[in-house]
Every structure is written in C-alpha cells, then in structure tokens.
Amino acid sequence: MSSSEEVSWISWFCGLRGNEFFCEVDEDYIQDKFNLTGLGEQVPHYRQALDMILDLEPDDDEDNVNQSDLIEQAAEMLYGLIHARYTLTNRGIAQMLEKYESGDFGHCSRVYCENQPMLPIGLSDVPGEAMVKLYCPRCQDVYNPKSSRHHHTDGAYFGTGFPHMLFMVHPEYRPKRATNQFVPRLFGFKVHPMALQLQYQSSSQKQKSTGKARH
C-alpha cells in the first residue's frame, strides 16, 4: 500500500460500522498534552493507546504483542474520551454541525417534531454507565438510537453537555419548541383528564392487590 493510500487510525475508527456518530478529531488537538489532562488515570495502557491513535510505531516488546487486543480497546476508549472534549471546541462543534445538518444522527420519531434532526448525547460523563442517546432540540427529550449498531456506543464519548454547547455557540440553529401535543379522543370527543386519573388509580390498586396475592 502506498503512503497516499494509507488510512489513519482515526479515519479507520470513525469509518467502522456503528461509529457513524463520531467526528474525526484533529491530530493537533490530540498532540496537545493540555487537552488530555487526567485521561492517563482513566485509561489503561494509556501511552500505547495514544501511540496507536496517532499512528506512531509501537515498541516491539513482548508485552505489547501479547496485549494488542487490550491496547486496541484502550485506544477506542481513549479516543472516545478525547472526542467528548473535542466536540465542545469550536472546531469540533463545526464538524458535528455538518453531520447534524446532514441528518447523520437520525431524526426524531415524535410526530409533532416533524422529522427534526437530532444530536448524540450521553446521560453520564462516566464511561460504562450508559450508552449513547439522541437529543431532539424541538421536543427537548432523549431517545434510543433506531439502529442496533449504535446501542453499544458509550454515551460518555459524547458527554452530557454537547448539544447544549452547540446551541449556545450557534443559537441560530436552535429550532422553535414543538407546541402541538397529542390529544387523546374517543368517538371524536376529548378524553377528560379525570378519566385518565381514574385509570391510573385503578391500575395502582390492581398492582397492589396482585402483589399481596403473591405474598
């Protein structure tokens, strides 16, 4: 393979099936040690993982060869945590904004949001706690990604604040909040809120009686 055909680790990783939500972090950003502060304590095999991300030649010692799979996993984790920081920068926001405008993250399934594009978001900034979700800026709620290939992407790799930072930097992209609400009807008449309240009470009483019967 010629040098012109070689693909960087970052491009390879972002091109993997299931990694469509990631943008390509600039290598200059990764090479700035200030941007990686604290990650060495979170990621195992940190130095080897960083070298892999930056396409630096690894040491040919026996430990690296035997632990290649672990280093690869560490590289994916490290890149994800760097990505969460990068998407809060102007350059990262610009890249993610392009994907947002193209609908790369999917569209809200809520009828009254009228096919509104969504943005990836984490429910926790701690790796391993929750998978990535999608935030709709029109109804301001979160949803599971439609495709199962995104169900194993860690939400911490996008962070809890990314969509909010994007709209703070670019408020012109914030859509108006959806005002239409679904109105339940029966035979053409609105279902009175009291009817719903009675249903909730009946359901609660039934669950309590069922629970007692089991004991």
C-alpha positions as CSV (number, residue, x, y, z in Angstrom):
1,M,0.0,0.0,0.0
2,S,1.4,3.4,-0.9
3,S,1.6,6.2,1.6
4,S,-1.1,8.1,-0.4
5,E,-3.5,5.2,0.2
6,E,-2.8,4.7,3.9
7,V,-5.7,5.4,6.2
8,S,-5.0,6.9,9.6
9,W,-6.2,5.1,12.7
10,I,-8.7,7.9,13.4
11,S,-10.2,7.7,9.9
12,W,-10.3,3.9,10.2
13,F,-12.1,4.1,13.6
14,C,-14.6,6.7,12.5
15,G,-15.4,4.6,9.4
16,L,-16.3,1.5,11.3
17,R,-19.9,0.3,11.2
18,G,-21.5,1.7,14.4
19,N,-19.1,4.6,14.7
20,E,-21.0,7.0,12.4
21,F,-21.8,9.4,15.2
22,F,-18.1,10.2,15.8
23,C,-16.2,13.0,14.0
24,E,-12.5,12.9,13.2
25,V,-10.6,14.7,16.0
26,D,-7.7,16.8,14.7
27,E,-4.3,15.3,15.5
28,D,-3.1,18.7,16.6
29,Y,-5.7,18.7,19.3
30,I,-4.6,15.2,20.5
31,Q,-0.9,16.1,20.4
32,D,-1.5,19.0,22.8
33,K,-1.0,17.4,26.3
34,F,-3.1,20.0,28.0
35,N,-6.2,18.6,26.2
36,L,-5.5,15.2,27.6
37,T,-5.2,16.2,31.2
38,G,-6.4,13.5,33.6
39,L,-7.0,10.8,30.9
40,G,-3.9,8.9,31.8
41,E,-5.5,7.9,35.1
42,Q,-8.7,6.8,33.4
43,V,-7.4,4.7,30.5
44,P,-5.3,1.6,30.9
45,H,-2.2,1.2,28.6
46,Y,-2.5,5.0,28.1
47,R,0.8,5.6,26.3
48,Q,0.5,2.7,23.9
49,A,-3.2,3.6,23.2
50,L,-2.2,7.2,22.4
51,D,0.6,6.0,20.1
52,M,-1.9,3.8,18.3
53,I,-4.3,6.7,17.8
54,L,-1.5,8.9,16.4
55,D,-0.2,6.1,14.2
56,L,3.2,6.1,15.9
57,E,5.3,2.9,15.6
58,P,4.7,0.8,18.8
59,D,7.6,-0.8,20.7
60,D,8.2,-4.3,19.6
61,D,8.4,-5.7,23.1
62,E,6.7,-8.9,24.1
63,D,4.2,-7.2,26.4
64,N,2.8,-5.1,23.6
65,V,2.4,-8.0,21.3
66,N,0.6,-10.1,23.9
67,Q,-1.6,-7.3,24.9
68,S,-2.5,-6.0,21.4
69,D,-6.3,-6.6,21.9
70,L,-6.2,-4.7,25.3
71,I,-4.3,-1.8,23.8
72,E,-6.8,-1.6,20.9
73,Q,-9.7,-1.5,23.4
74,A,-7.8,1.2,25.4
75,A,-7.3,3.2,22.2
76,E,-11.0,3.1,21.5
77,M,-11.8,4.3,25.0
78,L,-9.1,7.0,24.9
79,Y,-10.3,8.3,21.6
80,G,-13.9,8.4,22.9
81,L,-13.0,10.4,25.9
82,I,-10.9,12.8,23.8
83,H,-13.8,13.1,21.4
84,A,-16.2,14.2,24.2
85,R,-13.8,17.1,24.9
86,Y,-13.1,17.9,21.3
87,T,-16.8,18.3,20.5
88,L,-17.0,21.2,23.0
89,T,-14.4,23.2,21.0
90,N,-15.3,25.4,18.0
91,R,-13.6,23.1,15.5
92,G,-15.4,20.0,17.0
93,I,-18.7,21.8,17.1
94,A,-18.3,22.8,13.4
95,Q,-17.7,19.2,12.4
96,M,-20.6,17.9,14.3
97,L,-22.8,20.7,13.0
98,E,-22.1,19.4,9.5
99,K,-23.3,16.0,10.4
100,Y,-26.3,17.4,12.2
101,E,-27.4,19.3,9.1
102,S,-26.9,16.2,7.0
103,G,-29.2,14.2,9.3
104,D,-26.3,11.8,10.1
105,F,-27.6,11.3,13.7
106,G,-31.1,10.5,12.7
107,H,-34.5,12.3,13.1
108,C,-36.9,12.5,15.9
109,S,-39.7,9.8,15.8
110,R,-42.2,12.1,17.5
111,V,-44.9,13.0,15.0
112,Y,-45.2,16.7,16.1
113,C,-41.4,17.2,15.8
114,E,-41.8,16.9,12.0
115,N,-38.7,14.9,11.3
116,Q,-36.4,17.1,13.3
117,P,-32.7,16.1,13.1
118,M,-31.2,15.0,16.5
119,L,-27.8,15.1,18.2
120,P,-25.9,12.5,20.2
121,I,-25.8,12.9,24.0
122,G,-24.6,11.0,27.0
123,L,-26.7,10.5,30.1
124,S,-23.4,10.3,32.1
125,D,-19.9,11.5,31.7
126,V,-18.5,8.3,33.3
127,P,-17.6,5.5,30.8
128,G,-19.6,2.3,31.2
129,E,-22.7,3.9,32.8
130,A,-25.0,4.5,29.8
131,M,-25.0,4.0,26.1
132,V,-25.4,7.0,23.7
133,K,-28.8,8.6,23.3
134,L,-30.2,11.1,20.8
135,Y,-31.4,14.5,21.9
136,C,-34.2,16.3,20.0
137,P,-33.9,20.0,20.3
138,R,-37.6,20.5,19.3
139,C,-39.3,18.4,22.0
140,Q,-36.1,18.6,24.2
141,D,-36.3,14.9,25.0
142,V,-33.9,12.0,24.5
143,Y,-34.4,8.7,22.6
144,N,-32.6,5.5,21.9
145,P,-30.9,5.3,18.5
146,K,-33.0,3.4,16.0
147,S,-30.2,1.3,14.7
148,S,-29.0,-1.5,16.9
149,R,-25.4,-0.9,15.7
150,H,-25.4,2.3,17.9
151,H,-26.7,0.6,21.0
152,H,-23.2,-0.3,22.2
153,T,-21.6,3.1,21.8
154,D,-20.7,4.6,25.2
155,G,-22.6,7.9,25.9
156,A,-19.6,9.3,27.8
157,Y,-17.8,9.6,24.4
158,F,-20.3,12.4,23.6
159,G,-20.8,13.8,27.0
160,T,-23.9,15.3,28.8
161,G,-23.4,18.8,27.6
162,F,-22.5,18.6,23.9
163,P,-25.9,19.6,22.3
164,H,-26.3,22.5,24.8
165,M,-22.9,23.8,24.0
166,L,-23.6,23.6,20.2
167,F,-26.8,25.7,20.6
168,M,-25.0,28.2,22.9
169,V,-22.4,28.7,20.2
170,H,-24.9,28.6,17.4
171,P,-28.3,29.7,18.7
172,E,-29.5,30.3,15.2
173,Y,-29.7,26.5,14.8
174,R,-32.0,26.0,17.8
175,P,-35.5,25.1,16.4
176,K,-38.6,26.5,17.9
177,R,-40.0,24.2,20.6
178,A,-42.9,22.0,19.4
179,T,-46.2,23.4,20.6
180,N,-48.5,20.7,19.2
181,Q,-49.4,18.0,21.6
182,F,-51.3,14.8,21.1
183,V,-54.9,14.9,22.3
184,P,-56.5,11.6,23.1
185,R,-60.0,11.2,21.7
186,L,-62.8,8.6,21.9
187,F,-65.7,8.8,19.4
188,G,-64.4,12.2,18.4
189,F,-64.5,13.6,21.9
190,K,-61.5,14.6,24.0
191,V,-60.8,12.1,26.8
192,H,-61.2,14.1,30.1
193,P,-58.2,14.2,32.3
194,M,-60.3,12.8,35.2
195,A,-60.8,9.6,33.2
196,L,-57.0,9.2,32.9
197,Q,-56.7,9.8,36.6
198,L,-59.2,7.1,37.4
199,Q,-57.4,4.7,35.2
200,Y,-54.1,5.4,37.0
201,Q,-55.8,4.8,40.4
202,S,-57.4,1.6,39.2
203,S,-54.1,0.3,37.8
204,S,-52.3,1.2,41.0
205,Q,-54.8,-0.6,43.2
206,K,-54.7,-3.7,40.9
207,Q,-50.9,-3.8,41.1
208,K,-51.1,-3.6,45.0
209,S,-53.7,-6.4,45.2
210,T,-51.7,-8.6,42.8
211,G,-48.5,-8.0,44.9
212,K,-50.3,-9.0,48.1
213,A,-51.7,-12.2,46.5
214,R,-48.2,-13.2,45.5
215,H,-47.0,-12.9,49.1
